[in-house]
Amino acid sequence: MSPSRNIPARSFVALAIMVALLNSTAASPLYGVYRARWSLDTFTISAIFAVYAGGTLLALLMLGRLSDRLRDRRVVIGAALLVVIAGALVFGTATDIHALFIGRFLAGIGTGAVTGAANAALIELDPRLDTRRSAVLATSVFTIGCAVGPAISALCLALDVDPLRLPFLIIAALAAAALAGLVIAPWRPIRLAAPIEQAAPSAATAPRAPRLAAFAIAAGSVFIVWSVGSSFASLGPSFVHELLHLPSMAAAGLIVTVFQLVGGLSQMASGRISSDRALIGGTVIVAVATLGCLITIEVASPTGFVLGTVLIGIGYGAAFVGAAGVVNRIAPPDKRATFVSAFYVTAYLANCLPVLLLGRLGDLFGLAGAFLALTVFTCLATLVLVPAAIIVLQPGRSRRRAS
């Protein structure tokens, strides 16, 4: 097979991933606008954000293996894109809070459904079945989608060009283009009888620590960093606008773009670091940077807050890659799907539950009090996790470098 024959199909699959992530993040700079226009409290804004994670989790649990059972993965990807289009149109034409919830829930379902099927399709459409190259492509378009989504909304806000509708009309149009491309482009996947896996470490390099203890460390790390990440994605613009008194909501919304872009780049860069060290180092960076952001709020330094956000993005990406690497390494071959599924369930619970709690605290004690609570939780949890991770994972041993 010529290496170029599947380029159009791979391109449209990559576009499908990017569009789903555009739809997942484009709303972040707009929450402050809805809050002011409709007099919404912080908990409601947090709930609108969190319902997306609920939709994603539902799709992952219910549709995770569906595309494996179908002859053509485009069925799942195409259906998911239709859901993405519906979610974008519902959210972009919302006239009440119920439409915002429905739109975000549909966005979550669309993202969850696209993710698994599209990632598998990228591998099967690669003429060499190169899992590493496909993973790099998937991560790249994932990062672009996460970063460009809030940038589009922030730009529409800055230019005052129908910011509550235009970003979502653009997303719906791109999703329709991806769907049409998937239908038209030649589709020649290579389906194997057994799933393709990266080479696993030999038994000699497998960790001696109890698997459940190592899994608990990985799950604990991702819960900490995703709690902080989801808080910045949902309330970051409000933190900058209200606590640091930045008047422009468009400029405040760019804090989400900064976080998402740095987090994605950090994930790509951290693949070269030992899983154990990436997990521990990334978690520590997130805790220290969150404390630094709290200090910048106290001294009213928007520049310091942005720098702290950059550090949080670096730690977030490193810790996530490290935690995922630990789970992949310690999972028994016959239970790998179970371990990975449990890991992502933990991640998406961290993407919604802490945000809801933070929203409630914001209503009770103000955004400053909520950020203080987030910082205290992050630092205390890190102080517990890191010593345990050093004991359980023993990152200093040379035999772990291959992780």
N, C-alpha and C positions, 0 to 999 in steps of 0.2 A: 504494500500500500504506500502511495506517495505521501510523505510527511505533510504536504500542503492540502490534502484532500479534505480534511476535517476542520480546516481553519475557520471557515464561515460558521459551522455548527458550534465549535468551541467558543467563538467570539460571542455568539448570541447566548450561549449558556452563561458565559462570564457576565454579559450584560444583565441577564436575569438576576444573578446574585447581586450585582451592584445596585440594580433598581430596588430590590427588596430592602437593601440596607439604606438606600436613600430614603425610602418611605419610613424606615424605622427611626431615623434621626432628624428628619427635616422639621419635625414639630418642636424640637427642643427650644429654639430661640423664640417661639411664639407663645409659650406657656404664660410668660409674663403679660403679654398682650391680652390673652383671654382672661387672665386673673384680674387685670384692671378693668377690662370692658364689661365683664359679667360678674364682677365682685366675688370671685371664687376664693376660697380659703386655701391654705397651703396643702392641707390633707387632700382636697379634691384634685389639685394639680398633681400631687404625688400619685393618687389613684389612677388618674388618666394615663400617666406614664407607666405605672405598674401593670395595668391591664394588658399592655402589649406583651410583657413577659409571660403573663398567663396564657395568652393566645399562642405564643411561641412554644411554651412548654406543652400545651395540649397537642399541638401539631407534631412535635417531636415524639411524644408518647404514642399517639394514635397512628401516625403516618410514617414512622421511622423506617419500617421494613416494607412498606407497600411498593415502592418503586423497584425493589429487588425482585418482586413477584411478577412484575409486568414486563412484557417484551420490549416496550418502548418507554424509556424514562420521560420522554416529552409529555406523556399523559399527565404525570404528576407535576412536572415543571409548568406546563401550560395551565393546568387548573390553579396552581399556586399563583401564577401571574394574574389570572382573572380575579383572584381574591385580593391581590395587591392593588389592582386597578380599582376594585370596589371600595377597598379601605381608603385609598387616596381620595376618591371622589366623595365618599361620605364625609371624611374629615375636612376636605377642602371646601365643602358646601354646607358645613355645619351651621345651624341656626340656634342650636341649644346644646346643653352639656351632654345629653344622651347620645347625640350624633358623634361627639368627640370620643366617648367611650366605645361606641360601636366601630368607628373608624380605626381606633388604635388596636382594638381586639382583632379586627380583620387584618391589620398590618402585621400583627404578631403571628397569626395563623399562616399568612402568606410567606413570611420570612422562615418560619420553622419548616414549612413544607418544601420551600425552594432549597434550603441549605443542604439537606442530606442527598436529595436526588441530583441536584446540580453538581455537587462535589464528586459524586460517583460518576456522573456523566462526563465530567472533565477528564477523569482517568481513562474511561473506556473510549473516549474519542481521541486520546493521544495515541499516535501510531506506534509508539514504543512502550505504551502503558507505564509511562514514567510517573510514579506517584509523587516524587519530590517536585518535579516541574509543575505538575498539576496543583500541588499544595501551594507552591509559590504564587501561581496565577490566581488561585482562589483567595489566598490571603491578601494579595495586592488589590483585587477588585473589591474585596470586603472592606479594606482600609479606605479605598477611594470613596466607596458609598457612604461609609460612616462619617467621613470628613466633609464631603461635598454637600451632603444633605443639609446640615445646619448652615453651611456657607450660602447655599441658595436662598434659604429663608432669611438669613441675616442681610443678604444683599437686597432682597425685595423690601425688607423693612427699611434699610438705609435709603433706598430710592423711592420708598412709598409707592411701590407698584403692586397693588393688590396682594399684599404679603400673606393674607390668610387663605387665598385661593390659588394664586399662580404657581407656587412651588408644587402643589399637589396635582395640578393640571399637567405640569411638565413631567412629573413622575408617572402619571397615568399614560401619557403619550409615549414615554420611553418604554414602559412595560408593554404597551401595545406593539411597539416596534420590535421588542425582543420576542414577543409571542409570534408575530408574523414571520420573523426571521427563522424561528425554530421550525415553523411549518414549511417554509420554502427551501431552506438550506439542505443540501445532501446530508444524510444522517447515517454514518457507517460505524457504529460502535463495535468494540471487541468485547464480547461478554464471555467471561470464563465461568467454569463450573464452581470454583471456589473463590472466595473473596481475596482481593489482593492486599497483602499486608507488607509493611516494612519488615526487614529482617529484625527479629527479636534478639535481645541479648542472650547469650548462652546461659545455661544453668549456673556456670561458675561465676558469672557476673551478676546474677540475680541477687537482690538484697536479701540478707538473712533476717532482717527485721520482720516481725509479723505483718502480713499483708494488710490486715485491717488497720493496724496502727499507722502504717505508711499512707493508706488511703485517707484516714482521718486527718493526717497532716495536710495532704493535698487538698482535701475538701475544705478544711479550715482556712487554708491560705486563699483559695478562690472565693470563699465566702467573705473574707475580710476585704480583699481588693475589689471584688465586684460590688460590695456594699458601698464603698467609696465611689467607685466609677459610676454606678447608677445614680447616686446622689448628685454628682456633678452633672451628669447628662440631663437629669430632670430639673434640678434646682440651681445649677451653676449660674445661669443668666440672672436668676433672682438674687443669688448671693452677691454678684458683681453690681447689679443695678441698685439693690436696696441697702446692702451693708457697706459697699464701697462708694456708693453715691455716684455711680457712672450714669449720666443722664440718658445716653443713647441705648435703647434696647437692642438695636442692631449690633452695636459694638459689644454689648454684654453677651449677646448670643454667640459671638465668635469664640467664647471660652469653650463651648462644646466642640467646635471644630478643632481647636488646639488640642484638647484632650484626646479626641478620637484619632486625629492624625498621628500624634506622638505615640499613643498606645498601639496603633497598628504597626508603625515603623519599629517600635520596640519589640513587638512580637516577632517580626521578621528577623531582626538583628539577634534576638536572644536564642535563636535556634542553634547557635554555635557554642552556647554556654552549657555546662553541666546542668541537668535538670534540677538537681538538689540545690546547687548554688543559685540558680536563677529563681527558684521558689523562695529561698530564704532571703536573698538579697533584694528581690523585688518587693516582698512583703515589708521588709524594713524600710525601704525607700518610700513606699506608700505611707507608712505610719509617720515617718519623720517629715515628709512633705506636707501631710495633712496638718500636723502640728505647726509647721511653718506657715501654712495658709491661715490658720487661726490667729497667729501672731500678726500677719499682714492685715487681717481684718481689724485687729485692735489698734494698729498704728495707721490704718486707713491708707494702705499702699496698694493700688491696683496693679502696679508693675510687679510687686512682690508676689501678689496672688497669682498672676499669670505664670511667673517663674515656678511657683509651687505647683501649679497645675501641670506644667511641663514635666516636672519631676514625678508627679503622681502618674502621669501617662507612661513614663518610662518604667516605673515600678510595676504598674498594672500589667503592661505587656509582658515583662520578664516573669512576674509571678504566675501569670496565667499559663504561659508556655511551659514553665518549669513544673507547675502542678499537673498539667496534662501529660507531660513527659513521665512524671513519676507514676501516674495512674497506668499509662500504657506499659511501663516497665514491670510493674508489680502484678498486673492482672494475669491470672492463669489463662492460657490460650483458649480453654473451653468456656471461660466466663468473662472474656474481654468485653463483649457487648454489655454485659450486666454492669461491670465496673464503670465503663465509659458512660453509660446511661445514667447511673447513679451520680457520677461526677457532674454531668450537665444539669441534672435535676437540682443539685446543690447550687450550681452557678446561677440558674434562673430563679431559684428561690431567693438568692442574694440580690437578684435584680429587681425584686418586687417587695418583699417583706420589709427590709430595712428602710426603703423609700417611704412606704406607708407609715412606718413608725416615725420617721423623720418629719413627715408632713404633719402628723398629729402633734409632735413636739413643737414644730414651728408655730402652730396655732396657739398652743398653750404658753410657750415661753419666747416666741419670736424666732426669726431666722438665726439670729446670733446664738440663742440658746440651743437651737437644733444643731448648729454647726459645732458648738462646744460638745454636745452629746456625741456627735459622730466622731469627733477627735478623741474623746475619752475612750469610747468603745474601740476604735482602731488601735490606739496605743496600748491599751490593756490587753486586748486580744493578741496583739503582736508579741507583747512581753511573755505571754503564756505559750504561744505557738513556736516561736523561734528556738528557745532552749529544747523544747520537745522535738523539733525537727532536727536539731543538731544531734540529739541522742539517737533518734530513730533512724534517720537517713545517713548519718555519719558522712557528710559531704566531703570531708578532707581525704578520704581514702582514694588512692589512685585508681582502684578497680572500678570506680563509679564514673570515671571521666567519659566513658563511652555512652552514658545515658543521654 
